Amino acid sequence: MKIDVLSLFPDMFAPMRQSIIGKAIDRGDLDFAVTDFRDYTTNKHNNVDDYPFGGGAGMLLTPQPIFDALEAVKENSSEKSAGHVILLDPAGKKFDHTDAKRLANYDHLTFIAGHYEGYDERIKTLVDEELSLGDYVLTGGELASMVMIDATVRFLPHVLGNAESAEGDSFADGLLEYPQYTRPADFRGLTVPEVLTSGNHGKIAEWRLKEALKKTYLRRPDLLEDRVFTNEERDLLDDIKSELADD
């Protein structure tokens, strides 16, 4: 996969070359580049923003530098394309696990990380979708794009040491992840649930499902609102509600 980012602060992306993503870049599984779109401004003062027509607070990013920077990304690409272009915008669709998995299917992604008060609306003619990290405003789109890239790259082949890791994470099947334990089985009197050391894989699977349902019910009940439950899940959830009512 190739990922391009248009940003005014390319140095902010240094952490992307660390840890698991850095290893993916070193192996050639990921081609990652950041373009400073200030380099493409034709403004004599090197400005990339201006006051909005009609007045109002803040400054807007002007279209010219971003249009030209995106053209440069296309020219530097073997397919002469910027691929699937994403605009980071608080008004965009809220990014989630499903989006990360979907974006991992593209060969080329380009993120436009804005700054200041917002964008000249004409910039949005360049993009395929607008995404937001959540219902809050950041000083720029750099951090949001890094989070989205990290979540997406995890689904690429060979990026994670265990290919099943991404599929077993929270939200992968619409539930929060069940509690997990490692050695020792008894740490300062805190013990691992006996079922996990029983060797009974059927009971372990049932325990994990029940614990995932319980955590989701307690912490994120909204995730269960539209879920189509299996008979086993419904029975387990009834047990959970009964147990909690008795506490």
C-alpha positions in Angstrom: 0.0 0.0 0.0 1.0 3.6 -0.7 -0.1 6.4 1.7 0.4 10.1 1.1 -0.4 12.9 3.4 -0.7 16.6 2.6 0.2 18.6 5.7 1.8 21.9 6.8 3.7 20.1 9.5 5.5 17.1 8.0 7.8 16.7 11.1 4.8 15.7 13.1 4.7 12.4 11.3 8.1 11.2 12.5 6.4 8.7 14.9 4.9 6.9 11.9 8.4 5.5 11.3 8.5 3.8 14.7 7.2 0.5 16.0 5.1 -1.8 13.9 4.3 0.8 11.1 8.0 1.7 10.9 8.8 -2.0 10.4 6.2 -2.2 7.6 7.8 0.8 5.9 11.3 -0.8 6.2 10.1 -4.1 4.8 8.4 -2.3 1.9 4.9 -3.4 2.9 4.0 0.3 3.2 5.2 3.3 1.1 4.6 6.4 3.2 5.2 10.0 2.3 4.3 13.4 3.6 4.0 16.5 1.3 4.2 20.0 2.8 1.7 21.8 0.7 3.2 25.1 1.7 5.9 24.3 -0.7 3.4 24.6 -3.5 1.9 28.0 -2.7 2.3 30.7 -5.4 1.5 33.4 -2.9 4.4 35.9 -2.7 4.2 35.9 1.1 4.2 32.0 1.2 0.7 32.1 2.8 -1.6 29.1 2.5 -4.6 30.7 4.2 -6.8 33.8 3.9 -9.8 35.5 5.5 -13.2 34.1 4.5 -15.5 36.0 2.2 -18.4 37.5 4.1 -16.4 37.8 7.3 -16.1 35.5 10.2 -13.6 34.3 12.7 -10.4 32.5 11.7 -8.6 31.8 8.5 -9.4 29.3 5.7 -6.9 27.2 3.8 -6.9 28.5 0.2 -7.4 26.0 -2.7 -4.3 26.7 -4.8 -1.6 25.1 -2.7 -3.6 21.9 -2.0 -4.7 21.6 -5.6 -1.1 21.8 -6.8 0.3 19.6 -4.1 -2.2 16.9 -5.0 -1.2 17.2 -8.6 2.4 16.6 -7.5 1.4 13.5 -5.6 -0.3 12.2 -8.8 2.8 13.0 -10.9 5.0 11.1 -8.4 2.8 8.1 -8.4 3.4 5.2 -10.8 -0.4 5.1 -11.5 -0.5 8.9 -11.9 -3.2 9.0 -9.3 -3.6 10.1 -5.7 -5.7 7.0 -5.1 -8.6 7.3 -2.6 -8.4 10.9 -1.2 -9.6 11.5 2.3 -10.2 15.0 3.9 -9.8 15.2 7.7 -12.7 17.3 8.8 -14.7 17.5 12.1 -17.9 17.5 10.0 -16.9 14.2 8.3 -18.2 10.7 9.0 -16.9 9.4 12.4 -14.1 7.0 11.7 -14.4 3.5 13.2 -13.1 -0.1 13.0 -15.2 -0.8 9.8 -13.6 2.2 8.1 -10.1 1.1 8.9 -10.8 -2.4 7.5 -12.4 -0.9 4.4 -9.5 1.6 3.7 -7.0 -1.3 4.0 -8.4 -2.6 0.7 -7.1 0.4 -1.3 -3.7 0.3 -3.0 -3.2 4.1 -2.5 -4.6 6.5 0.1 -4.1 10.2 0.3 -5.0 12.1 3.5 -5.4 15.9 3.5 -4.7 17.2 7.0 -6.0 20.7 7.3 -5.3 23.5 9.8 -6.7 26.8 10.9 -10.5 27.5 10.9 -11.3 25.2 7.9 -11.1 24.7 4.2 -12.2 26.7 1.2 -15.2 24.6 0.1 -13.7 24.1 -3.4 -11.0 21.9 -1.9 -13.7 19.3 -1.2 -14.1 18.8 -4.9 -10.8 16.9 -4.8 -11.8 14.3 -2.2 -13.6 11.0 -2.2 -14.7 11.1 1.4 -14.5 13.2 4.6 -13.6 11.6 7.9 -13.5 12.7 11.5 -11.9 11.2 14.5 -14.8 12.2 16.8 -17.1 14.9 18.0 -14.4 17.4 19.0 -12.0 19.8 17.2 -8.3 19.4 17.0 -5.8 22.1 16.1 -5.1 20.3 12.8 -5.7 17.0 11.0 -2.3 15.6 11.6 -3.0 13.6 14.7 -6.4 12.4 13.3 -4.7 11.2 10.1 -2.0 9.4 12.1 -4.6 7.5 14.1 -6.6 6.5 11.0 -3.4 5.4 9.2 -2.3 3.3 12.2 -5.7 1.7 12.5 -5.8 0.9 8.8 -2.3 -0.4 8.3 -2.8 -3.0 11.0 -5.1 -4.8 8.5 -2.4 -5.1 5.8 -0.9 -8.6 5.3 2.3 -9.2 7.3 2.1 -6.0 9.3 1.1 -7.7 12.6 3.1 -10.7 13.8 -0.1 -12.7 14.1 -2.6 -12.3 11.3 -5.5 -13.1 13.7 -4.7 -10.3 16.1 -6.6 -7.6 14.2 -9.6 -9.8 13.8 -9.7 -10.6 17.5 -9.5 -6.9 18.7 -12.3 -5.0 20.2 -15.0 -3.9 17.7 -13.9 -6.6 15.2 -17.1 -8.5 15.7 -19.1 -5.6 17.2 -18.1 -6.4 20.8 -15.5 -5.1 23.1 -12.6 -7.6 23.7 -12.9 -10.1 26.6 -10.3 -9.9 29.5 -7.0 -11.6 28.8 -4.3 -13.0 31.1 -0.8 -14.3 30.9 1.6 -16.0 33.3 1.9 -16.3 36.2 -1.5 -17.8 37.0 -1.3 -16.3 40.5 0.2 -12.9 40.9 0.1 -11.5 44.4 -3.1 -13.3 45.1 -4.7 -12.1 41.9 -5.6 -15.3 40.0 -6.5 -16.2 36.5 -10.0 -17.5 36.0 -9.8 -21.3 36.3 -11.6 -21.9 33.0 -8.7 -20.4 31.1 -6.3 -23.0 32.6 -8.7 -25.9 32.2 -7.7 -26.9 28.7 -11.5 -27.1 27.8 -11.5 -25.0 24.6 -15.3 -25.1 24.4 -15.7 -23.7 27.9 -13.0 -21.1 27.2 -14.8 -19.9 24.0 -18.0 -19.6 25.9 -16.4 -17.7 28.8 -14.7 -15.3 26.4 -18.0 -14.6 24.5 -19.8 -14.0 27.8 -17.1 -11.7 29.1 -17.1 -9.8 25.8 -20.9 -9.4 26.0 -20.7 -8.3 29.6 -18.0 -5.7 29.0 -19.9 -4.3 26.0 -23.2 -4.3 27.9 -21.7 -2.4 30.8 -19.4 0.0 28.9 -20.8 0.4 25.4 -24.5 -0.7 25.4 -25.0 1.3 22.2 -23.0 -1.3 20.3 -25.7 -3.9 21.2 -28.7 -1.9 20.0 -28.7 -3.1 16.4 -26.9 -6.4 16.9 -28.4 -9.5 15.6 -27.8 -11.9 18.4 -27.3 -15.7 18.0 -29.3 -17.9 20.4 -26.2 -18.5 22.4 -25.5 -14.8 22.7 -29.0 -14.0 23.8 -28.9 -16.7 26.5 -25.6 -15.5 27.8 -26.8 -11.9 27.8 -29.9 -12.9 29.8 -27.6 -14.7 32.3 -25.4 -11.5 32.6 -28.4 -9.3 33.3 -29.7 -11.7 35.9 -26.3 -11.9 37.6 -25.9 -8.1 37.6 -29.4 -7.7 39.1 -28.5 -10.1 41.9 -25.3 -8.2 42.8 
